[in-house]
């Protein structure tokens, strides 16, 4: 590869007019243009006007496209397209933070590892594990039923190849305690989008990773019922960045070594933004784009969107504070929500959002 701009991803100075030599699919040398003696039979790629960056590692991704659908939530598995779109978008490693079709995800991982399909290296999580509660809204969820044995459910997916557990909205603290015990015994991490359990409770139980940074935290909801799903709602918009309760929670999460995954794409408001951020409109069928345009026209600058913008900016400050205090942050795009978050395109947009943060 000749004459590229190179960004090393660790804060080094941007280098221009660089040549890169690959041998056996690995970088062998990087030098100023003209200083590498390429063999006559080498495949030469002219990188003029292009920039090379390290592969992106995205920790909260999905292999389905999802959008609201007649009061429910439609999740369509993108088996043949999303892996390629992620790779073209610069993602070389990703985790499915909750699988709608976990068997399909595991099969795709194997096919990619064997060189039979194109795509990033994939760490597959279990399906979302929770008690009954959201089936009406997301029918594809595989909830635990009645006295179903959690240990059997977990070991089934671990034996299949899942490398993390995704816990969801309606679990109890006893459920989470048992899930963490079983998973950690197999050296499997537990990641959570929690609403029935607060961040403080989850941290004290030993959870490894909390998804959506603070946006799913119900710690600041007044009189929150124990083990019951509630929506954080205005409790986060009303929360001051120097609130003692917030600072105490941040310190606890850092003390307990809990990582936060920041997913700004899925919360990005319509105001001052593309309808499909990152240029992803070109990837959508026209009828889907028309639906998103109608949603945009209805919501942009509405009270809901204005409130979302306030919360979006406040969350940026909370994430920055958590990081500066020593907290660990990972990132992902979570292609769900209103259907605006498109694999590959959203990952490049995420880099822009990190700079804005």
Order of alpha helices (4+ residues) and beta strands (2+ residues): beta-beta-beta-beta-beta-beta-beta-alpha-beta-alpha-beta-alpha-beta-alpha-beta-alpha-beta-alpha-alpha-beta-alpha-alpha-beta-alpha
